[in-house]
Amino acid sequence: MNNFAAKLAQAVGLTPPQNSAAPPRATGHAEPVSAPVPIRAVSSIAASRPSPAPSAAALGGVPFPNQAQRTAFDALLRARGWAPPEDIAAQLAALDAPWGRLQLAIGETRKNQSANYHAHLADIASRTAAGDSTVKAEDSWTREDWQDDADERCRVFKSKCKEIEAQAWELAKPVLEAKADAVDALADWLEAEARPRFEQLHVAFHPPAYTLLARKYAQELRSGGLRTVGKPTAMIESL
């Protein structure tokens, strides 16, 4: 395994195959070298791949990468020129303010429902003492009425929060899908880099563990497995 592949395996926490001590080729036999595959050329990669990429079912036994492994793959993507749209963070941040106001309103409603009930009673008592006869015509809410009102307000506030979170997901989803394509392209490139050694030794090719992990990462990105619930900008880390 060359230095790049060994470093990658170490970065994502996988043990590289122990073939680094293999003897060098005899003089006069050039080592085949695979040229780097452009990270954005996804369709051409799929067309020229010597063997098909593993299906989703074939990746069933491969674990999803942990956060340290995702970070290592993300660093490789950036090194190879991939980046999310520059304005995506600002678009998500713009949704934080209304989402935050609704969350604050939920907390205030829960905290103040009892105080509102007692303030209502105190107002009725003060107006009655002052001789305000209109108090008798008013429908005085019970404690349960105030509780029901608070519950209904919170339900509506939470529903609006979910609408905003759905907007954030619609912004993030196409970026995550584009990132998944880039991760698959990265896996293709890593496999192309590893393949010559198998061919040199006349060994049937098996994708290295770290390329399978990369494809599992792409699957996770496409499936919505990294979708967050809550503050819209929480999605930025996955992007």
C-alpha positions in Angstrom: 0.0 0.0 0.0 1.4 3.4 -0.9 1.8 6.2 1.6 -1.4 8.0 0.6 -3.6 4.9 1.1 -1.8 4.0 4.4 -2.4 7.5 5.7 -6.0 7.4 4.7 -6.6 4.1 6.4 -5.0 5.4 9.6 -7.1 8.6 9.4 -10.4 6.8 9.2 -9.4 4.3 11.9 -9.0 1.2 9.7 -6.0 -1.2 9.6 -4.3 -1.2 6.1 -3.5 -4.5 4.4 0.0 -5.6 5.4 1.6 -5.5 2.0 3.8 -2.5 2.5 6.9 -4.8 2.7 6.3 -6.4 -0.7 9.5 -6.6 -2.7 10.0 -4.1 -5.5 9.4 -5.0 -9.1 12.4 -6.0 -11.2 14.1 -3.3 -13.1 12.6 -2.6 -16.5 9.0 -3.3 -15.4 7.2 0.0 -14.9 4.7 0.2 -12.0 1.3 1.0 -13.4 0.1 4.3 -12.1 -3.6 5.4 -12.0 -4.2 9.0 -12.8 -6.4 10.9 -10.2 -10.0 10.9 -11.2 -11.6 14.4 -11.2 -13.9 14.6 -8.2 -16.8 16.1 -10.2 -16.7 13.6 -13.1 -19.2 11.2 -11.5 -20.9 10.0 -14.6 -17.7 9.2 -16.6 -16.3 7.4 -13.5 -19.3 5.1 -13.3 -19.0 4.4 -17.1 -15.3 3.5 -16.9 -15.3 1.6 -13.6 -13.7 -1.9 -14.1 -16.2 -3.4 -11.8 -19.6 -2.1 -10.6 -19.7 -0.3 -7.3 -21.2 -2.3 -4.4 -25.0 -2.1 -4.1 -26.8 -0.8 -1.1 -27.5 -4.4 -0.1 -23.9 -5.3 -0.5 -23.0 -2.5 1.9 -25.4 -3.9 4.5 -22.6 -5.3 6.6 -20.5 -2.2 6.5 -20.9 0.1 9.5 -21.7 3.8 9.0 -18.6 5.9 9.6 -18.2 7.6 13.0 -17.7 11.3 13.3 -13.9 11.1 13.2 -14.0 9.1 10.0 -16.5 11.5 8.4 -14.2 14.4 9.3 -11.3 12.5 7.6 -13.3 11.9 4.4 -14.5 15.6 4.4 -10.9 16.7 4.6 -10.0 14.6 1.6 -13.0 16.1 -0.3 -11.8 19.6 0.4 -8.3 18.7 -0.6 -9.6 17.5 -3.9 -11.6 20.7 -4.6 -15.1 19.9 -3.4 -17.0 22.5 -1.3 -20.7 23.3 -0.6 -22.2 26.4 -2.2 -20.8 29.5 -0.5 -24.3 30.9 0.4 -25.8 27.8 2.0 -24.6 28.7 5.5 -26.2 32.2 5.2 -29.5 30.7 3.9 -29.7 28.3 6.9 -28.7 31.1 9.3 -31.5 33.2 8.1 -34.0 30.6 9.3 -32.4 30.5 12.8 -34.1 33.8 13.9 -37.7 32.9 13.4 -37.1 29.3 14.7 -35.4 30.8 17.8 -38.3 33.2 18.5 -40.8 30.4 18.4 -38.7 28.3 20.8 -38.5 31.3 23.2 -42.3 31.7 22.9 -42.8 28.1 23.8 -40.7 28.5 27.0 -42.4 31.7 27.9 -45.9 30.2 27.4 -45.2 27.2 29.6 -43.6 29.4 32.3 -46.3 32.1 32.4 -49.5 30.1 32.1 -50.0 29.9 35.9 -49.0 33.5 36.4 -51.5 34.6 33.7 -54.3 32.7 35.4 -53.6 34.5 38.7 -53.2 37.9 37.1 -56.6 37.4 35.4 -58.2 36.7 38.8 -56.5 39.7 40.4 -57.8 41.9 37.6 -61.3 40.7 38.1 -61.0 41.3 41.9 -59.6 44.8 41.4 -62.3 45.8 38.9 -65.0 44.4 41.2 -63.7 46.3 44.1 -63.8 49.5 42.0 -67.4 48.9 41.2 -66.9 47.8 37.6 -70.2 46.0 36.8 -69.0 44.8 33.4 -67.0 42.1 35.2 -70.2 40.1 35.8 -70.8 39.9 32.1 -67.4 38.5 31.3 -66.7 34.8 31.0 -64.0 34.1 33.6 -61.5 31.5 32.6 -60.8 28.6 34.9 -57.3 27.2 35.6 -58.0 24.5 33.0 -58.9 27.0 30.4 -55.6 28.7 30.8 -53.8 25.3 30.6 -55.7 24.4 27.4 -54.8 27.8 25.9 -51.1 27.3 26.7 -51.2 23.8 25.2 -52.8 25.1 22.0 -50.3 27.9 21.6 -47.4 25.6 22.1 -48.8 23.1 19.6 -49.0 25.9 17.0 -45.5 27.2 17.8 -44.0 23.7 17.5 -45.8 23.1 14.2 -44.3 26.3 12.8 -40.9 25.2 14.0 -41.2 22.0 12.1 -42.2 24.0 9.0 -39.0 26.0 9.3 -36.9 22.8 9.9 -38.5 21.4 6.7 -37.4 24.5 4.8 -33.8 24.0 6.1 -33.9 20.4 4.9 -35.0 21.4 1.5 -32.0 23.8 1.3 -29.6 21.2 2.6 -30.8 18.1 0.7 -29.5 18.8 -2.8 -26.1 19.8 -1.3 -25.9 16.6 0.7 -26.8 14.6 -2.5 -24.0 16.5 -4.4 -21.6 15.7 -1.6 -22.6 12.0 -1.8 -21.7 12.0 -5.5 -18.3 13.5 -4.6 -17.7 10.9 -1.9 -18.5 8.1 -4.5 -16.1 9.7 -6.9 -13.5 9.8 -4.1 -14.1 6.1 -3.5 -13.6 5.4 -7.2 -10.3 7.2 -7.2 -9.1 5.4 -4.1 -10.0 2.0 -5.7 -8.3 2.9 -8.9 -5.2 3.8 -6.9 -5.3 0.4 -5.1 -6.1 -1.8 -8.1 -2.6 -2.0 -9.7 -1.1 -3.9 -6.7 -3.8 -6.6 -7.0 -3.1 -6.8 -10.7 0.6 -7.0 -10.2 0.2 -9.9 -7.8 -2.5 -11.6 -9.9 -4.9 -11.4 -7.0 -8.7 -10.9 -7.5 -9.5 -7.3 -6.6 -11.4 -6.6 -3.4 -12.2 -3.0 -2.5 -10.2 -1.8 0.5 -12.2 -1.4 3.7 -11.8 2.4 3.6 -13.4 2.6 0.1 -16.4 0.6 1.3 -16.6 2.9 4.3 -16.6 5.9 1.9 -19.5 4.4 -0.1 -21.4 3.8 3.1 -20.9 7.5 3.9 -22.3 8.4 0.5 -25.3 6.2 1.2 -25.8 7.9 4.6 -25.7 11.3 2.9 -28.3 10.4 0.3 -30.7 8.6 2.7 -31.2 11.6 5.0 -29.4 9.8 7.9 -27.5 13.1 8.7 -30.7 15.2 8.8 -30.9 17.2 12.0 -34.0 18.2 13.9 -33.9 21.6 15.6 -31.9 24.7 14.9 -31.4 25.1 11.1 -27.7 25.9 11.2 -27.1 22.6 13.0 -27.2 21.1 9.5 -24.0 23.0 8.5 -21.7 20.5 10.1 -23.0 17.7 7.8 -22.6 19.9 4.8 
